[in-house]
Structure formats: C-alpha cells, structure tokens
Amino acid sequence: MDLELKGKTAVVTGTSIGIGRAIAKMLAQEGVRVVGVARRKELLDTLVAEVKAAGGTVIPVVQDLVAEGAAEQLAKTAVAELGHVDILVNNAGGSRPLPVDAPDSDWDEAIALNFTRYRQVTHALLPQMIERRWGRVINITGKSEPEGLNAAFAAKAAVHAWAKGLSREIGKHGITVNSIPPGRIMSEQIRRNYPEDYRKHFAEEEIPVGFWGEPEDLAALAIFLASPVARYITGTVIPVDGGLRRYQF
C-alpha cells in the first residue's frame, strides 16, 4: 500500500532508542523528512547515520523536554529546519512510580514530561497545521490499568482526555489526533529490569499472542495513523499489546 507519505515532514520526540527510534526510521523509509529529538547525542548520531545509509533523512535535535520553555523552542527549531511540520509524534516520557508521600516536585516533573510537554509542543505546532489544513498528531501513551501509584499513568490518562477533546476541535482543519498505549514492548529498560526467564513466563501466562512486542510492531500503526490514508481515524486510543489488556473498549 502506498501510504502517500513521501515529501511529508515530521517531528518525533524520544528517538534515541526503542519506540521513538523505530518510528523515526520507518517514517524516513517512507520518504518523510524527520526531526528526531532526544537527550543522548551519541544515539541520535547513530540513528542519523543508519537512516542516511538507507537513503532517508533524520535531522538530530538534542533537547531535554523537561526544561522550562523546551516545547516552544523545539517547535521553532523544527519549523526552521523543515519549513513546516505535517506530523508530530509525542513519544518522549518515562515511568515514574512514586510513594504515597512523594513531594509535589516529583509529581510536577512527571506530569511535565508525560503530559504538559505533549500538550505544549502540539499547541505550538497547531497554527501552521491549521494554516495548511493538514496535520497528524500521534501520542505514545500508556496503559489504563495501573497496578500501583505511578505518576506517568496519571499523566498518560490526561493525554487521552486532552487528545480526545482536541480531536473534536481541529478535525475540521484536516488534522487528526490519536493515541497509542504500548503493551510489553522490548526496550533497553525492559531488558535491564526483567530477566529473560521472567519475560518468557509472563508472555506465556499473560500475553495472548505469546511473546513481547518489538518497537517496530507499534511503529507500523503509528506510520499508518500518520498517513493521509488514515484520514477518518481520530480521537482514538488504540493499544498495541498482543491482547494483554482485558477490558473490552
């Protein structure tokens, strides 16, 4: 299928490893010029080299999105590099388990990274999408079945509510907004925190398809949602989890 992405432009945050890196590479393979954002320059440099060798383009931007004013600065940098931004993939974030007596500063940091920056980068780029009457916003979020107190879960739930509301406001401008909560996707952090025997047992007992996903499994959906072909899909939350979640909707 021709996804009609050639010549489009995109910003992908959190591209040094895992899901963000896979999405950036796959977009570039489809002919999209990508601004890849991450904190670790050395990993961004290897991404740029890999994509260039395959004939694609990723422009590296080293930026810590927790910093105040980072969202507005990123939007300006991206437009300066690309001319305009068609696609935004909000992916930067991280798990933040907290004790009940955690200070407000810990909550503030988690909400800033996992919700506020998503909102700020999106709203900073929306005017030029509205002007061009086309855009795609894709949020990589998180599960809605928390097994404990984790500030990232609360933040990602906020993303789902905000994205749904936003989709109602901007659909008339040809802009879609969708969210993808990952299931158990293999990553640097997963390999570090969960031994292989645990992963195997968990997959056999809890994941209907019987294995942990790879970043490319989620990236495939993100690329489709980023395309003109997905014009009638907006305001959704679509898990990529091998059937792990137990709720119906």
C-alpha positions in Angstrom: 0.0 0.0 0.0 1.2 3.5 -0.9 0.8 5.5 2.3 1.2 8.8 0.5 3.8 10.0 2.9 6.7 10.9 0.6 7.6 14.5 0.9 5.9 15.0 4.3 7.7 16.3 7.4 7.7 15.1 10.9 8.9 15.7 14.5 9.4 12.6 16.6 10.4 13.0 20.3 12.3 10.4 22.3 14.1 9.0 19.2 17.4 7.7 20.8 16.1 4.2 21.5 13.1 1.9 21.3 9.7 3.0 20.0 10.7 6.6 19.0 13.7 5.4 17.1 11.7 2.8 15.3 9.0 5.3 14.3 11.6 7.8 13.1 13.3 5.2 11.0 10.1 3.9 9.5 8.9 7.4 8.6 12.2 8.1 6.9 11.8 4.9 4.9 8.5 6.2 3.7 10.2 9.4 2.4 9.4 11.7 5.3 11.9 14.2 6.4 12.2 13.8 10.2 13.4 15.9 13.1 14.5 13.4 15.7 14.6 14.7 19.3 16.4 13.1 22.2 18.8 13.9 25.0 21.6 11.5 24.1 23.6 12.9 21.2 25.6 9.8 20.5 22.5 7.6 20.0 20.9 10.3 17.8 24.1 10.4 15.7 23.9 6.6 15.1 20.2 7.0 14.1 21.1 9.7 11.6 23.8 7.5 10.1 21.6 4.4 9.8 18.8 6.4 8.1 21.2 8.2 5.8 22.7 4.9 4.7 19.2 3.7 3.8 18.5 6.9 1.8 16.4 8.8 4.3 16.7 11.9 6.3 16.7 12.5 10.1 17.8 15.9 11.4 19.0 15.5 15.0 17.9 17.9 17.8 19.4 17.3 21.2 17.0 18.6 23.8 15.7 17.8 27.3 12.0 18.3 27.2 11.7 18.6 31.0 13.3 22.1 30.8 11.0 25.1 31.0 10.4 26.6 27.6 11.6 23.4 25.8 8.3 22.8 23.9 8.3 26.3 22.4 11.9 26.1 21.5 11.5 22.7 19.9 8.6 23.9 17.7 10.7 26.9 16.5 13.7 24.7 15.7 11.6 22.1 13.9 9.9 24.7 11.7 13.2 26.4 11.0 14.7 23.0 9.9 11.8 21.6 8.0 9.9 24.7 6.8 6.7 23.3 8.2 5.6 20.3 10.3 3.0 17.9 9.0 3.3 15.1 11.6 4.1 15.2 15.3 4.8 12.1 17.3 4.8 12.8 21.0 6.9 9.9 22.4 9.3 11.2 25.0 8.4 10.2 28.5 9.1 7.7 31.2 7.7 5.6 34.0 7.5 7.4 37.4 6.5 5.1 40.3 6.1 7.2 43.4 5.4 6.5 47.1 2.3 7.9 48.6 4.3 10.6 50.4 6.2 11.7 47.3 6.8 15.5 47.2 4.9 17.7 44.8 8.2 18.3 42.8 8.3 14.6 41.8 4.7 14.8 40.6 5.3 18.1 38.8 8.3 16.6 36.9 6.3 13.5 35.8 3.3 15.5 34.7 5.5 17.9 32.8 7.3 15.2 30.9 4.4 12.8 30.3 1.6 15.3 29.7 2.4 19.0 29.7 5.2 18.8 27.1 2.9 16.8 24.8 0.3 19.4 25.0 2.7 22.4 24.6 4.6 21.0 21.6 1.3 20.1 19.9 -0.3 23.5 20.5 2.9 25.3 19.4 2.7 23.5 16.1 -1.0 23.6 15.5 -1.3 27.1 14.0 0.9 26.2 11.0 -1.0 22.8 10.6 -4.3 24.7 10.6 -3.0 27.2 8.1 -2.0 24.3 5.8 -5.3 22.5 6.6 -3.5 19.2 7.2 -1.7 17.5 10.2 -1.3 14.4 12.2 -0.7 14.2 16.0 0.2 10.8 17.4 0.7 10.3 21.2 2.6 7.3 22.5 0.9 6.9 25.9 0.5 4.1 28.5 -1.9 1.6 29.9 -5.0 2.4 31.8 -4.8 -0.4 34.3 -2.2 0.8 36.9 -1.0 -1.8 39.4 0.3 0.8 41.7 0.9 4.5 42.2 2.7 5.8 39.1 2.6 9.5 38.1 3.2 8.5 34.5 -0.1 6.6 34.4 -2.0 9.7 35.6 -0.2 11.8 33.1 -0.9 9.5 30.2 -4.6 9.3 31.2 -4.6 13.1 31.0 -3.1 12.8 27.4 -6.0 10.5 26.4 -8.6 13.0 27.7 -6.9 16.0 26.2 -6.3 14.3 22.8 -10.0 13.3 22.5 -11.1 16.8 23.3 -8.6 18.3 20.9 -9.6 16.0 18.1 -13.2 17.4 18.3 -11.9 20.9 17.9 -9.5 20.5 15.0 -10.9 17.8 12.8 -12.5 20.4 10.6 -8.9 21.6 9.6 -7.9 18.2 8.3 -5.9 17.4 11.5 -6.2 14.1 13.3 -5.2 13.2 16.9 -4.7 9.7 18.1 -3.1 7.9 21.0 -1.2 4.5 21.1 -0.7 2.9 24.5 2.1 0.3 24.2 1.9 -3.1 25.8 5.0 -5.0 26.7 7.4 -3.7 24.1 11.1 -4.8 24.2 13.4 -1.9 25.1 16.7 -1.1 26.8 14.8 -0.6 30.1 12.9 -3.9 29.7 16.0 -5.9 29.1 17.7 -4.3 32.1 14.8 -4.7 34.5 13.2 -8.0 33.6 15.3 -11.2 33.2 14.7 -13.4 30.2 13.0 -16.2 32.2 10.5 -13.8 33.7 9.7 -12.3 30.3 9.1 -15.8 28.9 6.8 -16.8 31.7 4.9 -13.6 31.6 4.4 -13.9 27.8 3.1 -17.5 28.2 0.7 -16.6 31.0 -0.5 -13.1 30.2 0.0 -12.2 26.5 -2.4 -14.0 24.2 -0.1 -13.9 21.2 2.6 -15.5 23.4 5.5 -13.0 23.0 6.7 -9.5 23.9 6.4 -7.0 21.1 9.2 -5.2 19.3 9.3 -1.4 18.7 8.5 -2.0 15.0 5.2 -3.6 15.9 4.0 -0.3 17.4 5.7 1.8 14.8 3.7 0.2 12.0 0.5 1.5 13.4 2.0 5.0 14.1 3.1 5.2 10.5 -0.4 4.3 9.2 -2.0 6.9 11.5 0.5 9.5 10.3 -0.6 8.9 6.7 -3.2 10.6 4.5 -4.8 7.1 4.2 -5.9 7.3 7.9 -7.9 10.5 7.4 -11.0 9.1 9.0 -9.4 7.9 12.2 -9.2 10.5 15.0 -9.8 10.8 18.8 -8.9 7.1 19.3 -6.9 5.2 21.8 -5.5 2.0 20.1 -3.4 -0.3 22.2 -0.6 -2.3 20.7 -0.2 -5.0 23.3 -0.6 -8.5 21.8 -4.0 -8.8 23.5 -2.7 -8.1 27.0 -5.4 -5.7 28.2 -8.6 -7.3 29.5 -11.1 -4.5 29.1 -13.5 -4.5 26.1 -13.0 -0.9 24.9 
